[in-house]
Amino acid sequence: MSIVISALVAALIGAACPEILRRVPEPPDPAGDKLPYAVLAEFRFLRIGLAMAAAVLAAVVAWRIADPGLLPVWVVLTGVGVWLAFIDWHTQLLPYRIVAPLYVVSLVLVALSAWLLDDRDVLVNALIANAVVYALFRLFHWFGNRFFAGAFGYGDVRLSAVLALALGALGYSQVFVGIYAGFILGAVLGVVLSRLKLVDPRGYAFGPYMVVGAVIGAAWGPSFYG
């Protein structure tokens, strides 16, 4: 039952993407020929496509997480995560107006899970993972700006903090696998897609790989918290 409920709620969140896109303000200085968010909102089959993607991701996580008390943050994260993956894929941007509220909601939901489970380690582990992963991605961002002309966006840094909260609530092995899987997917698929000339090797989106990698991490092992 928790799998079905999680998938349905995540699908409803995913399906709300067009309404959100019509309300998200454009960045003040968009790079290149960025598609406006309002144009993205009109993509054909967007609503049903994102609803299905969110449902599948949420169902995978719910199938693997034994305690339903840990699911709320993942339901929201998979629902909003497909928005961010779609937006990033088409614009190479992760809107602050979406990522920042998602961080706050994720923190509240992880804290709620810790309270429901009467286990403060859920929140402590999440906060530690949040700090470590955020610092790591800040380092990558600095290194990319200094040596690779800004190849690593700050939106990825913000998203990493959100994903680390949810993964940290499950355990440190999930954090490692989830973050590492994102890098592996981004590297392998990025090379393949660039060779096929489907993405620009100098500026392809990393957000979609981060979201899928986090789901892989959440589904890793017999887990499930502590």
N, C-alpha and C positions, 0 to 999 in steps of 0.2 A: 504493500500500500504506500509506503514512503517513497518508493521509486516512482509510482504513478503520480502522486501528488507533487513531488519535486519537479517532474517533467512538465506537468500541466502548468504549474506556477511559473517556471522558467520560460515556457513557451509564451505565456501571456506577457511577460516582461519583454522577451525578445520581439514580440509582435508590435510593441509600442514604439519601436525605433523611429518610424516615419514621423510620428508626432513630435518626438524629441528633436529630430534633425531640423524640423521646421522652426524650432525655437532657439536652437543653439546659435549664439552670435558668431559671425565670421571672425577669424583672427585679424588683428589690425594690419599686419603686413604679410599676407599670404605669399608663399614662395611659388614662382613659376605660374603655370596655368591651372592652379588648384580648382577642382570642381566645387561650386558652392554647396553647402550642406542641404539647401532647399532642393537642389537638383538631385542630389543623392536620394532624398526622401521619395522621389518619384520613380525610382528604379522599379522595373516590372518584377513582380513576384517577391519584392523585398520583404514584405510583412510575413508571408508564409515561409519563405526561405529561412529567415532568421528565427522564426518560431520553431521550425523543425530542428535547426542547428542547436538552439538553446535546449530544447527538449532532450535531444540525444546526449549532449554534454552533461546535463543535470542527471539524466538517468544513469549514465556511466558512474558518476560520482556517488549517487545514492545507492547504487548496486554494491559498491565497494566499501562504503562507510557503514560500519555496523550500528552505530548509535545515532538515531534520528536527531538527537540534540545538537549534533555538529553540522546538520544539513542546511539550516537557514542561510548562512553566509554563502554557501555554494550555490544555492538556488538563485540568489540575487547576482552573484558573481558570474554565473554562466549566462543568465539572462542579459545582463548589461555587457558582459564580455563579448558577446556576438555583435552588439552595436559597435563596440570599440574596434573589434577585428575588421568589420566591414568598413568603418570610417577610415581606419589607418591604411587599409589596403588600397583605397581609392584616393587618399589625400596625403599619405605619409605624415599624418598628424593624429594625436590623441588629445581631444579637446579637454582643457582644464575644467570646463564647466560640467563635464561628465565624470572625469576621474576623481576630482576632489570630493564631490558628494559621495561617490562610491567608496572612497577611503573611509569617510566618517561612518557611513552605514555599515561597512564591513567591520569596523572596530566595535561598533555597538553590538552587532550580531555575534561577534566572537565573545565579547564580554557576557552577553546573554547566554551563550552556550556554556561558558564557564560556570555561570550561576546555576543553570538548569542541571548541569552535571555535578555541581558542588565540587568542582576541581579547579582551583586557581591556576594550576599548571597549564591549563588550556590557554588562558590569557597571557600568562608569563612567557610561555614558549612562543606564542604568536608575536608578542612585542619584541622578544629577542631576535626572532627571525626577521621581523620588520626592520629593525635597526641594522642588522648585519647585511641583509640583502640590499637595502637602500644605500648603505655606504659603499657596497661593492659596485652597484650600478652608477653611483656618483663618480666613482673612480673610472669606470669604463667611459662615462660621458666626458670626463676631463681628458682622458687619454685620446678618445676619438676626436675631440675638438682640437687638440694640440697636434696630433700627428696624421689624422685622416679627414680633415676638413669637415668636421661635424657629422661624421657618419652615424653617430649614435645620438638619437634625439632625447631631449629632456622628458618628453612625454613617456618614453620607455622607463625612465627612472621613476617617475610617479607611479606608473602602473606596477612596477616591480614591488613597490611598497605595499600596494593593495594585495597582490597575489601572495606575498610573503606572510601577511597576516593570516589569510585563510589556510595556507599550507602549514604555517607554524602551529596552528591550533591542532593539527593532526599529528605532528611529530617532525623531528629534524630530518629524518630520512626522506619524508615527503617533500620537505623544502629542497633538499639537495636534488632529488630526482626531478621535481617540477621545474626548477630553475635551469638545471643542466639540460633537460629535455627540450626546453625552449631554445637554448643555444644550438643544440644538435639539429633540431628541425630547421631553425633559421639558416644554419650554415649549409646543410645538405640540400634542402629544398631551394634555398636561395641560389645556390650554384646551378642547380638543375634548371630552375626557371629563368635565370639570367642567360644560360647557354641556349635555351629555347627562345630567347628574346621576348619573354613574357613579362619580365620586370627589368627595371634599370638597376644594374649591379651597383651603381653609385648611390642609390637612394631608395631601396625597397623597404616595405613595411616590416617591422619586427614584431609589432603588437599581436597579430594573429598567431604567430608561433609561440609567443609567451602565454597566451590564453590556453592554447591546446596543450602546451607543455605542463601548465599548472594542473590541468585536468588529469594528465598522465600521472603527475606526482600524487594527486589526491587518490588515484586508483591504485597506487603502488603499495604492495605489501598487505599483510593481514590485519591491519591497523585498528587501534584507531584513535587514540589520543594519548598524550603524555610524553 
